[in-house]
Structure formats: structure tokens, C-alpha cells
Amino acid sequence: MKKILIIDDEEAVRKSFVLALEDDYEVSTADCGEQGVEFASKNSFDLVFTDLKMPGINGVEALSQIREMGQTMPIYIVTAFHKEFFDDLAIARQKGYPFQLARKPLGLDDILEIANAVLGQGE
């Protein structure tokens, strides 16, 4: 079963991702960027969804640290706040750290659709 990591400081958001994905994927959750990076360093994931705006290290920093470990899985940064992080996101792109942006709010169908499209599962 393919493995997905969800990094978000909001419990309700993590629960909605789990609800959307748990029937088809093995889902792990992290409640902050630091924990997400630690999980990614110790486990192999097929896909990561990370919030952008979090206390501690934000989604761009989590992306950077995961990529610096040599991890190549698809990473989706999910945010409603991308404008204030535009410079950080541009720097991550310039460094060659691949990622996609997904705009909040994501419904359960949206979450599953992205995962199925990226991981080649579903209809």
C-alpha cells in the first residue's frame, strides 16, 4: 500500500486528510514541520501534503529539508496564504526543489483525486 505523509498544525485538517485517504493509502500525520521532516528522514513516503503556514518551520522549510535529504517523492504545499510566502517559494523553485501548490480549502474528493492522480490509483 502506498504511503502518504500529512504535515499540518491543525488537527481538523489532518483528520480530513486521513478520512479522505485511509481506505486506499497508509497515512501518517505530523503536527508540525519539524515532526514531518523527522518522519520523512526515517520512513519512505510516496507523497507528502504539507501546510505552508505553521509555527516552527513552515512548509517551505520542511520542503527544503526533505529535499536536502535526497527525498524525491511528490510534495504538495497546501495553503491559503501563498502570497506572503511567494519569495520563499520562488527560492525553493530556484534551488530545484520540485513541489506543487494546492489551494485551501481542499474537500475530501479533492484530496483523494490529487493522491490518485499522483500515485496512479483510483478510476
Phi and psi restraints in degrees (value plus and minus 20) as a CYANA .aco file:
   2 LYS   PHI     -88.2   -48.2
   2 LYS   PSI     127.6   167.6
   3 LYS   PHI    -132.2   -92.2
   3 LYS   PSI     114.3   154.3
   4 ILE   PHI    -144.1  -104.1
   4 ILE   PSI     116.8   156.8
   5 LEU   PHI    -128.6   -88.6
   5 LEU   PSI     110.2   150.2
   6 ILE   PHI    -131.5   -91.5
   6 ILE   PSI     104.5   144.5
   7 ILE   PHI    -137.7   -97.7
   7 ILE   PSI      92.5   132.5
   8 ASP   PHI    -179.7  -139.7
   8 ASP   PSI     118.9   158.9
   9 ASP   PHI     -99.9   -59.9
   9 ASP   PSI     -31.3     8.7
  10 GLU   PHI    -117.6   -77.6
  10 GLU   PSI      99.6   139.6
  11 GLU   PHI     -79.7   -39.7
  11 GLU   PSI     -60.2   -20.2
  12 ALA   PHI     -81.7   -41.7
  12 ALA   PSI     -57.7   -17.7
  13 VAL   PHI     -87.6   -47.6
  13 VAL   PSI     -65.5   -25.5
  14 ARG   PHI     -79.0   -39.0
  14 ARG   PSI     -62.6   -22.6
  15 LYS   PHI     -83.6   -43.6
  15 LYS   PSI     -58.7   -18.7
  16 SER   PHI     -87.0   -47.0
  16 SER   PSI     -57.7   -17.7
  17 PHE   PHI     -82.9   -42.9
  17 PHE   PSI     -64.9   -24.9
  18 VAL   PHI     -80.4   -40.4
  18 VAL   PSI     -66.5   -26.5
  19 LEU   PHI     -78.3   -38.3
  19 LEU   PSI     -62.2   -22.2
  20 ALA   PHI     -90.7   -50.7
  20 ALA   PSI     -50.6   -10.6
  21 LEU   PHI    -130.9   -90.9
  21 LEU   PSI     -39.7     0.3
  22 GLU   PHI     -83.2   -43.2
  22 GLU   PSI     -44.8    -4.8
  23 ASP   PHI     -93.7   -53.7
  23 ASP   PSI     -46.0    -6.0
  24 ASP   PHI    -133.7   -93.7
  24 ASP   PSI     -34.9     5.1
  25 TYR   PHI    -159.0  -119.0
  25 TYR   PSI     138.7   178.7
  26 GLU   PHI    -107.3   -67.3
  26 GLU   PSI      98.2   138.2
  27 VAL   PHI    -133.2   -93.2
  27 VAL   PSI     108.8   148.8
  28 SER   PHI    -134.5   -94.5
  28 SER   PSI     127.5   167.5
  29 THR   PHI    -146.4  -106.4
  29 THR   PSI     127.6   167.6
  30 ALA   PHI    -150.0  -110.0
  30 ALA   PSI     117.9   157.9
  31 ASP   PHI    -113.4   -73.4
  31 ASP   PSI     -13.2    26.8
  32 CYS   PHI    -181.1  -141.1
  32 CYS   PSI     144.1   184.1
  33 GLY   PHI     -80.4   -40.4
  33 GLY   PSI     -60.6   -20.6
  34 GLU   PHI     -80.9   -40.9
  34 GLU   PSI     -65.3   -25.3
  35 GLN   PHI     -85.6   -45.6
  35 GLN   PSI     -58.5   -18.5
  36 GLY   PHI     -82.1   -42.1
  36 GLY   PSI     -64.0   -24.0
  37 VAL   PHI     -82.7   -42.7
  37 VAL   PSI     -62.2   -22.2
  38 GLU   PHI     -81.5   -41.5
  38 GLU   PSI     -66.0   -26.0
  39 PHE   PHI     -79.6   -39.6
  39 PHE   PSI     -63.0   -23.0
  40 ALA   PHI     -86.3   -46.3
  40 ALA   PSI     -48.6    -8.6
  41 SER   PHI     -96.4   -56.4
  41 SER   PSI     -41.0    -1.0
  42 LYS   PHI    -128.9   -88.9
  42 LYS   PSI     -29.0    11.0
  43 ASN   PHI    -155.8  -115.8
  43 ASN   PSI     140.0   180.0
  44 SER   PHI    -123.6   -83.6
  44 SER   PSI      99.0   139.0
  45 PHE   PHI    -133.1   -93.1
  45 PHE   PSI     130.3   170.3
  46 ASP   PHI    -112.2   -72.2
  46 ASP   PSI     -38.9     1.1
  47 LEU   PHI    -179.9  -139.9
  47 LEU   PSI     123.0   163.0
  48 VAL   PHI    -147.6  -107.6
  48 VAL   PSI     112.3   152.3
  49 PHE   PHI    -129.9   -89.9
  49 PHE   PSI     106.1   146.1
  50 THR   PHI    -150.0  -110.0
  50 THR   PSI     121.0   161.0
  51 ASP   PHI     -88.8   -48.8
  51 ASP   PSI     135.7   175.7
  52 LEU   PHI    -110.0   -70.0
  52 LEU   PSI     -70.1   -30.1
  53 LYS   PHI    -117.8   -77.8
  53 LYS   PSI      85.9   125.9
  54 MET   PHI    -160.5  -120.5
  54 MET   PSI     133.3   173.3
  55 PRO   PHI     -84.3   -44.3
  55 PRO   PSI     138.5   178.5
  56 GLY   PHI      54.0    94.0
  56 GLY   PSI    -156.0  -116.0
  57 ILE   PHI    -101.8   -61.8
  57 ILE   PSI     114.9   154.9
  58 ASN   PHI    -102.9   -62.9
  58 ASN   PSI    -199.5  -159.5
  59 GLY   PHI     -82.6   -42.6
  59 GLY   PSI     -53.6   -13.6
  60 VAL   PHI     -88.1   -48.1
  60 VAL   PSI     -61.9   -21.9
  61 GLU   PHI     -87.2   -47.2
  61 GLU   PSI     -59.9   -19.9
  62 ALA   PHI     -81.1   -41.1
  62 ALA   PSI     -66.1   -26.1
  63 LEU   PHI     -74.6   -34.6
  63 LEU   PSI     -69.6   -29.6
  64 SER   PHI     -80.2   -40.2
  64 SER   PSI     -65.5   -25.5
  65 GLN   PHI     -86.8   -46.8
  65 GLN   PSI     -58.8   -18.8
  66 ILE   PHI     -85.7   -45.7
  66 ILE   PSI     -62.5   -22.5
  67 ARG   PHI     -87.0   -47.0
  67 ARG   PSI     -56.9   -16.9
  68 GLU   PHI     -86.1   -46.1
  68 GLU   PSI     -41.5    -1.5
  69 MET   PHI     -98.1   -58.1
  69 MET   PSI     -25.9    14.1
  70 GLY   PHI      70.4   110.4
  70 GLY   PSI     -11.5    28.5
  71 GLN   PHI     -93.7   -53.7
  71 GLN   PSI     115.5   155.5
  72 THR   PHI    -139.1   -99.1
  72 THR   PSI     -14.2    25.8
  73 MET   PHI     -82.6   -42.6
  73 MET   PSI     134.2   174.2
  74 PRO   PHI     -81.3   -41.3
  74 PRO   PSI     118.8   158.8
  75 ILE   PHI    -145.7  -105.7
  75 ILE   PSI     105.5   145.5
  76 TYR   PHI    -126.7   -86.7
  76 TYR   PSI     102.3   142.3
  77 ILE   PHI    -113.4   -73.4
  77 ILE   PSI      97.6   137.6
  78 VAL   PHI    -123.3   -83.3
  78 VAL   PSI     102.2   142.2
  79 THR   PHI    -177.1  -137.1
  79 THR   PSI     135.1   175.1
  80 ALA   PHI    -128.4   -88.4
  80 ALA   PSI     -21.9    18.1
  81 PHE   PHI    -136.3   -96.3
  81 PHE   PSI       6.2    46.2
  82 HIS   PHI     -82.4   -42.4
  82 HIS   PSI     -47.5    -7.5
  83 LYS   PHI     -82.6   -42.6
  83 LYS   PSI     -60.9   -20.9
  84 GLU   PHI     -91.2   -51.2
  84 GLU   PSI     -35.4     4.6
  85 PHE   PHI    -127.6   -87.6
  85 PHE   PSI      -7.4    32.6
  86 PHE   PHI     -75.4   -35.4
  86 PHE   PSI     -65.1   -25.1
  87 ASP   PHI     -82.7   -42.7
  87 ASP   PSI     -63.3   -23.3
  88 ASP   PHI     -83.5   -43.5
  88 ASP   PSI     -61.1   -21.1
  89 LEU   PHI     -85.2   -45.2
  89 LEU   PSI     -59.4   -19.4
  90 ALA   PHI     -83.7   -43.7
  90 ALA   PSI     -60.1   -20.1
  91 ILE   PHI     -84.2   -44.2
  91 ILE   PSI     -62.5   -22.5
  92 ALA   PHI     -80.3   -40.3
  92 ALA   PSI     -61.9   -21.9
  93 ARG   PHI     -83.2   -43.2
  93 ARG   PSI     -63.5   -23.5
  94 GLN   PHI     -81.8   -41.8
  94 GLN   PSI     -52.7   -12.7
  95 LYS   PHI     -95.7   -55.7
  95 LYS   PSI     -25.5    14.5
  96 GLY   PHI      63.0   103.0
  96 GLY   PSI       0.9    40.9
  97 TYR   PHI    -107.3   -67.3
  97 TYR   PSI      83.2   123.2
  98 PRO   PHI     -89.5   -49.5
  98 PRO   PSI     119.6   159.6
  99 PHE   PHI    -182.4  -142.4
  99 PHE   PSI     144.7   184.7
 100 GLN   PHI    -141.1  -101.1
 100 GLN   PSI     133.6   173.6
 101 LEU   PHI    -125.5   -85.5
 101 LEU   PSI     118.6   158.6
 102 ALA   PHI    -147.8  -107.8
 102 ALA   PSI     112.7   152.7
 103 ARG   PHI    -109.6   -69.6
 103 ARG   PSI     110.0   150.0
 104 LYS   PHI     -92.2   -52.2
 104 LYS   PSI     130.8   170.8
 105 PRO   PHI    -105.0   -65.0
 105 PRO   PSI     124.9   164.9
 106 LEU   PHI    -123.7   -83.7
 106 LEU   PSI     107.7   147.7
 107 GLY   PHI     -99.7   -59.7
 107 GLY   PSI     148.5   188.5
 108 LEU   PHI     -78.5   -38.5
 108 LEU   PSI     -61.2   -21.2
 109 ASP   PHI     -84.3   -44.3
 109 ASP   PSI     -58.4   -18.4
 110 ASP   PHI     -82.7   -42.7
 110 ASP   PSI     -64.5   -24.5
 111 ILE   PHI     -80.6   -40.6
 111 ILE   PSI     -69.6   -29.6
 112 LEU   PHI     -85.2   -45.2
 112 LEU   PSI     -58.4   -18.4
 113 GLU   PHI     -82.0   -42.0
 113 GLU   PSI     -63.6   -23.6
 114 ILE   PHI     -82.7   -42.7
 114 ILE   PSI     -69.1   -29.1
 115 ALA   PHI     -79.8   -39.8
 115 ALA   PSI     -65.5   -25.5
 116 ASN   PHI     -84.1   -44.1
 116 ASN   PSI     -60.3   -20.3
 117 ALA   PHI     -85.5   -45.5
 117 ALA   PSI     -63.3   -23.3
 118 VAL   PHI     -92.3   -52.3
 118 VAL   PSI     -59.0   -19.0
 119 LEU   PHI    -118.8   -78.8
 119 LEU   PSI     -17.8    22.2
 120 GLY   PHI      49.3    89.3
 120 GLY   PSI      14.3    54.3
 121 GLN   PHI    -138.9   -98.9
 121 GLN   PSI     154.5   194.5
 122 GLY   PHI      64.8   104.8
 122 GLY   PSI    -182.8  -142.8
